[in-house]
Structure formats: structure tokens, C-alpha cells
Amino acid sequence: MSTALPERTTTDSASAGTTASSAPVTSSASSSAGSSASAVSNTTTTASGTGTGNGNGDGDLAARLSKSCCTSTFDRSDKPIARVPSGSTVMFETNDFSYQEWFESGELCMEAVNRVTGPLYVEGAEAGDALDVQIISIQVTSAWHANTNEDNVSPCTVTSDGQIMLSERLSIPVDPMIGCIATANTTFPQSTLAPCYPNGGNMDLREIGPGCLVSLPVFVPGALLYIGDLHAAMGQGEAFGAGLEAAGEVVVKVTVRKNVKLPSPRLLLPDGQIVCIGIGSHARGECIKQAMLVLIREYHLTSDEARKYAVARVGLRYGGPADNIILAVFPPPPSFPPPVRKASAAMNAIPSGKSDP
């Protein structure tokens, strides 16, 4: 969701217990929509499809980050909730506190909007690395329709077969995605609402769903990963400033790639397409530049080949409304061997079998 900026606020486990139950809502689709949370039948979406039940394999998790440990900023001074080695699978519980409070009180609490869970410390991550976050599954535990223009919010019923009931006769499939994902930067605390940053933020990209690999730049030791602002479904670009806002459980695998310097987040989609993300006033040019660099540096195309391939294969999409975000999306070309570096004139002058003096 995108709206005005809030002040920093963190909800501890004591206060969180007064606004939301920690247990998932498992009412049937016939439950009344007048309850304080939407009716959900534990719908889990994975890279391979939608199913019911937990589906998260808690026994295989290195850590589970509680939704009560939430914040409205990305801040390098935040104490990590958990610390895990690279290659670990972890779960982030995300919250819908602001929508429950809004529904019950009739007033939107700006300080509660877009709270994210975290941070997670990933061992071995250092400045100049990349953190790969593989989205394994997203389980929606509650969903809401929020209309900030008319200042109202209402719970949505989610059925056991993965349908969101928009009315008694109209439904759509659950299509969950992560609105807000970021590492911490070296600067001041950054808002989880707007703008977006080289380390991520409230990008609201519907591409960040099950099966997506999100690569984030690392700026501080441990990376300090935050996740939140789930949507049960959302149109491309979040045209109305909100999707079907949701709480849930996100299972991810986090892996450090050493000495991989990214200018901004990058995605690898389940169908193999690469997404370079441009953010800010020069977003269009920046995402195109990144795409060209990927083709030249990682697939070893010549500059001429890269331009011709980009003209034919690179497409542009809009990101979320929190900032000027444009995506360059393209299928990977064949990968060629790195070019052979030509020996310098000085090296060529050294007689064979003799050492450089």
C-alpha cells in the first residue's frame, strides 16, 4: 500500500497481542464478513501452485520471525530478530495490524501502515555482496480491501480452494506477492512507505511472488533483511494505491553471493526472465542501462550484440506508485565464453622463457 509517510514505530510482542491474534484465521468461506478479520482457510501458494494447509515445513526452518517484531523503517541500528547462515530457509510472519485497527476503530493509523517484519541477519553477508532471497511460498492468513479515497476498509473472504470472494457472485484466484522487501542501508532510517531505495523498499511488484528470486544489494554486515506488506492479489503497478492487503507467512531461502555489486534489486522470474529495476527520476534509462550491462558482463555479448538483442527482447513495465519505478524485463540470451584478453605490448616484448626484470 502507498500513502503518506509515517513516523518510525515498532510494535513489540506485548502491544501486538492487543491488536491481532497470533493464530491464523481459519474460518470457512461461509463465515460472516463482519468479523474483525477476514475468513481464510490457510491458503498457501508455492512456486508449483496453490494448496491448503500449512505447507511451510516448520521442521526445516532455520528461524521463524514473528509478526510482532515489526517496524516502519529499514534501519541498520535495529537489533536482528534472528541470525542464520547463508543457505538457510526461514519464515517471515507479516501483519495486518493497521487494517484490523482501521476496521475496528473507523480511523486509519498512519503509523501502522506498511509495517515490515525484521531484520534477519545472514551470516557472511558484507558490503559489496548480494543477498539472494528465493520466495518458496506465501500463505495468506487474512485479506482486506482498503479504499483510502473513501476512507473505508473491509475484510475479504478467502476460500479453501484459493478464491478471494469480492462479492457473493464475484471471485478471483489468490495471487499473493510481497509489496515491501529490503536490506538495510548505511544511511539514516528509511521509510517502508516511500520512496524506494537501491536496497529495496515498498516496490509493490507483483512479480515478487512464489518462485521469484530477489537479489538485493548488501550494504551492512549481515544484510539485515526485512519483509512485509503482503497482497492477496494486486494489479500491475498498484493503480489504485493499494492491492488486496494481506497478512501471512512467507517462506524464503537466503543465500549470500560474495563480491556481487548490484546497483539496485534484481529479479529472476520463475519462467527464467530477468528483471532489472530502475528507481527514481531516471528510472527508464537506469533499468535499460542495467539490462545492457547484464548482457555484456554476464552473458558476454559485444556492445553491438547487446544493443541488437535488447531492441528485440527487452520490454518495460511499471512498478508500484511509491516511487518512479520501471522494470526492464527480458529472457536471457545464450551465454558465451568470456572474451580473451589481449596481452599488453609490454608483455609481448618479454622474450619467451625469460622473467620480467
C-alpha positions in Angstrom: 0.0 0.0 0.0 1.2 3.5 -0.7 0.2 6.6 1.2 1.8 9.5 3.2 4.9 8.9 5.2 4.7 7.8 8.8 7.0 8.3 11.7 9.1 5.4 12.8 7.2 3.0 15.1 7.9 -0.5 16.3 5.4 -2.9 17.8 6.7 -5.3 20.5 5.1 -8.6 21.3 3.1 -7.2 24.2 1.4 -4.4 22.3 0.9 -6.6 19.2 -1.2 -9.0 21.2 -3.8 -6.3 21.8 -4.4 -5.7 18.1 -4.3 -9.1 16.5 -4.3 -12.8 17.3 -1.1 -14.6 16.5 -3.1 -17.6 15.2 -4.1 -17.7 11.6 -7.8 -17.2 10.9 -9.3 -20.5 9.6 -13.0 -19.7 9.3 -14.9 -21.3 6.4 -15.9 -19.3 3.3 -19.4 -19.0 4.8 -18.3 -17.1 7.8 -19.6 -13.6 8.3 -17.6 -10.8 6.8 -18.4 -8.7 9.8 -15.8 -10.2 11.9 -12.6 -8.2 12.7 -10.5 -10.4 10.4 -11.3 -12.0 7.1 -12.2 -15.6 6.7 -9.3 -17.6 5.4 -8.7 -21.3 5.0 -4.9 -21.3 5.2 -4.3 -20.9 1.5 -0.7 -21.5 0.7 0.7 -20.5 -2.7 4.0 -22.1 -3.8 6.1 -21.9 -6.9 4.2 -25.0 -8.2 0.7 -23.9 -7.4 -1.9 -23.4 -4.7 -2.8 -25.8 -1.9 -4.4 -25.8 1.6 -2.9 -26.4 5.0 0.4 -25.1 6.5 2.7 -26.3 3.7 5.6 -24.4 5.2 7.7 -27.3 6.7 8.4 -25.6 10.0 10.7 -28.5 10.9 13.1 -27.4 8.1 13.2 -23.8 9.1 16.3 -22.2 10.5 14.2 -19.4 12.0 10.7 -18.1 12.3 10.4 -14.3 12.6 7.3 -13.2 14.5 4.9 -10.6 13.1 5.0 -8.9 16.5 8.6 -7.9 15.7 7.7 -5.2 13.2 8.8 -1.7 12.3 8.0 1.1 9.9 11.6 1.7 8.8 14.7 -0.1 7.4 17.3 0.8 10.0 20.9 -0.6 10.4 20.6 0.1 14.1 17.7 -2.4 14.6 18.6 -5.5 16.6 18.3 -8.6 14.5 15.4 -10.9 15.4 17.3 -13.9 14.2 20.7 -14.9 12.9 21.1 -17.6 10.3 23.9 -19.0 8.0 23.8 -18.4 4.3 21.6 -21.1 2.5 19.1 -21.2 5.3 15.3 -21.4 4.9 13.3 -19.0 7.2 9.8 -17.8 7.7 8.6 -14.2 8.0 5.2 -13.8 9.6 3.7 -10.5 8.3 0.9 -8.5 10.0 -2.3 -6.7 9.1 -2.5 -4.6 12.3 -3.3 -1.3 10.6 -6.3 -2.8 8.7 -7.7 -4.5 11.8 -7.3 -1.3 13.8 -8.9 0.7 11.0 -11.8 -1.7 10.6 -12.5 -1.7 14.4 -12.0 2.0 15.1 -13.0 3.6 11.8 -9.7 5.5 11.7 -6.6 4.7 9.7 -3.5 4.8 11.9 -0.8 6.0 9.6 2.0 4.9 11.9 0.9 1.3 11.5 0.7 1.2 7.7 3.3 -0.9 5.9 5.0 -2.3 8.9 7.6 -4.9 8.0 9.0 -7.9 9.9 12.7 -8.0 10.6 15.5 -7.7 10.4 17.1 -11.0 9.7 20.9 -11.2 10.0 22.5 -13.5 7.4 26.0 -14.7 8.4 28.8 -13.9 5.9 27.0 -11.1 4.2 29.2 -8.0 3.9 29.0 -4.7 2.0 29.6 -5.3 -1.7 27.8 -8.7 -1.7 24.4 -9.7 -3.0 21.7 -11.4 -0.9 19.6 -13.8 -2.9 16.1 -14.3 -1.5 14.2 -17.2 -3.1 10.5 -16.9 -2.5 9.4 -20.5 -1.7 5.8 -20.0 -0.6 3.3 -17.4 0.7 0.4 -18.4 2.9 -2.3 -15.8 3.2 -3.9 -15.7 6.6 -6.1 -12.6 6.2 -7.1 -10.2 3.4 -8.6 -6.7 3.2 -10.0 -4.3 0.7 -8.7 -0.9 1.6 -10.1 2.2 0.0 -8.2 5.3 1.1 -10.1 7.6 -1.2 -13.4 6.8 0.6 -11.7 6.1 3.9 -13.1 2.6 4.4 -11.8 -0.9 4.8 -13.5 -4.3 4.7 -12.3 -7.9 5.2 -12.3 -10.3 2.3 -13.2 -14.0 2.5 -10.7 -16.4 1.1 -11.9 -19.9 0.4 -10.1 -23.2 0.9 -9.7 -23.7 -2.9 -7.8 -20.4 -3.1 -10.5 -17.9 -4.2 -11.0 -14.4 -2.9 -14.7 -13.5 -2.6 -15.1 -9.9 -3.8 -18.9 -10.3 -3.5 -21.4 -13.1 -3.3 -21.2 -13.7 -7.0 -17.7 -12.4 -7.9 -14.4 -14.1 -7.0 -10.7 -14.1 -8.2 -7.9 -16.5 -7.5 -5.4 -15.8 -4.7 -2.3 -14.5 -6.4 0.0 -13.4 -3.5 3.0 -11.2 -3.7 5.3 -9.2 -1.4 5.0 -5.4 -1.6 7.9 -4.5 0.7 11.3 -6.2 0.8 14.7 -4.6 1.5 18.0 -4.8 3.2 19.4 -2.1 5.5 21.5 0.8 4.1 24.3 2.7 5.7 22.3 5.9 5.8 19.5 7.2 8.0 16.4 5.0 8.8 14.4 4.6 5.6 10.6 4.6 5.4 8.8 1.5 4.5 6.3 3.6 2.5 8.2 5.8 0.2 10.5 6.4 -1.6 12.3 3.3 -2.8 16.0 2.8 -2.4 18.9 0.9 -4.0 18.5 -1.6 -1.2 14.8 -2.2 -2.0 11.7 -0.9 -0.2 8.0 -0.5 -1.0 8.4 -1.5 -4.6 4.9 -3.2 -4.9 6.0 -5.5 -7.7 3.5 -8.3 -8.4 6.5 -10.2 -9.9 7.7 -10.8 -6.3 5.7 -13.9 -5.6 6.3 -17.6 -5.2 9.1 -18.9 -7.4 10.7 -15.4 -7.8 14.4 -14.9 -6.9 15.0 -11.4 -5.5 18.6 -10.3 -5.4 19.3 -7.4 -3.1 22.5 -5.3 -2.6 24.2 -5.7 0.8 25.4 -2.5 2.5 25.9 -3.6 6.1 27.2 -6.7 7.9 24.5 -9.4 7.9 22.5 -7.6 5.2 19.6 -7.1 7.7 16.6 -8.3 5.6 13.0 -7.1 6.1 9.8 -8.4 4.5 6.2 -7.1 4.7 3.2 -5.5 3.0 1.7 -8.7 1.5 -1.1 -8.6 -1.0 -3.5 -11.4 -1.7 -3.8 -10.0 -5.2 -2.8 -6.8 -6.9 -2.9 -5.3 -10.4 0.3 -4.4 -12.1 1.6 -1.0 -10.9 -0.9 -0.9 -8.0 -3.0 1.5 -10.0 -5.4 2.3 -7.1 -2.6 2.8 -4.5 -3.5 -0.5 -2.7 -3.9 -4.1 -3.6 -6.0 -6.6 -1.6 -3.9 -6.0 1.5 -3.0 -9.2 3.5 -1.1 -10.8 6.4 0.5 -14.1 6.1 3.6 -16.3 6.3 6.4 -16.1 3.7 9.0 -18.8 3.5 12.2 -17.9 1.8 15.7 -19.2 1.3 18.5 -16.7 1.8 21.9 -17.1 0.1 24.9 -14.7 0.1 26.8 -14.2 -3.2 30.2 -12.8 -2.5 31.5 -9.7 -4.3 28.5 -9.2 -6.5 27.8 -5.5 -6.5 24.3 -4.7 -7.7 23.2 -1.1 -8.3 19.6 -1.9 -7.3 17.4 -5.0 -6.7 17.2 -7.6 -9.5 14.7 -10.3 -10.1 14.8 -13.7 -11.7 11.3 -14.9 -12.5 10.0 -18.5 -12.5 9.9 -18.5 -16.3 13.6 -17.6 -16.5 13.1 -13.9 -17.4 15.5 -11.3 -15.8 14.1 -8.1 -14.4 16.4 -5.1 -13.9 14.8 -2.3 -11.8 15.3 1.4 -12.3 14.2 3.7 -9.4 13.9 7.5 -9.3 13.8 10.3 -11.8 16.0 8.4 -14.3 14.3 5.0 -13.8 13.8 4.3 -17.5 17.3 5.0 -18.5 18.7 3.2 -15.5 16.9 -0.1 -16.0 17.9 -0.1 -19.7 21.5 0.6 -18.7 21.4 -2.3 -16.2 20.0 -4.6 -18.8 22.7 -3.8 -21.2 25.4 -4.4 -18.5 23.9 -7.8 -17.7 24.0 -8.8 -21.4 27.6 -7.6 -21.8 29.2 -8.6 -18.4 27.3 -11.7 -17.5 26.4 -13.2 -20.9 29.5 -11.8 -22.7 27.7 -10.2 -25.7 29.6 -7.5 -27.5 28.1 -4.0 -27.2 26.7 -4.3 -30.7 25.2 -7.7 -30.0 23.7 -6.5 -26.7 22.0 -3.5 -28.3 20.5 -5.6 -31.0 19.3 -8.2 -28.6 17.9 -5.5 -26.3 16.0 -3.9 -29.1 14.3 -7.2 -29.9 13.8 -8.7 -26.4 13.8 -6.1 -23.6 10.3 -4.9 -22.5 9.4 -2.2 -20.0 6.8 -2.4 -17.2 5.7 -0.1 -14.4 6.4 -0.8 -10.8 4.4 0.4 -7.8 3.3 4.0 -7.1 5.6 4.7 -4.1 8.3 5.9 -6.5 9.1 6.2 -10.2 9.9 2.5 -10.8 10.4 1.0 -14.2 11.3 -2.6 -14.9 13.4 -3.9 -17.9 12.2 -7.5 -18.5 13.9 -9.9 -20.9 14.7 -13.5 -21.4 18.4 -14.5 -21.0 20.3 -14.9 -24.3 22.8 -17.8 -24.8 25.8 -17.4 -22.6 29.1 -17.1 -24.4 32.7 -17.6 -23.1 34.3 -14.5 -21.7 36.4 -12.6 -24.3 40.1 -13.4 -24.3 42.1 -10.5 -23.0 44.8 -9.4 -25.4 48.3 -9.3 -24.0 49.8 -5.9 -23.4 52.5 -4.6 -25.6 54.9 -4.8 -22.7 54.1 -8.5 -22.1 54.6 -9.2 -25.8 58.0 -7.7 -25.6 59.2 -10.2 -22.9 61.3 -13.0 -24.6 59.8 -16.5 -24.2 61.1 -18.3 -21.2 62.5 -15.2 -19.5 61.2 -13.4 -16.5 60.1 -9.8 -16.3 63.1 -7.9 -14.8 
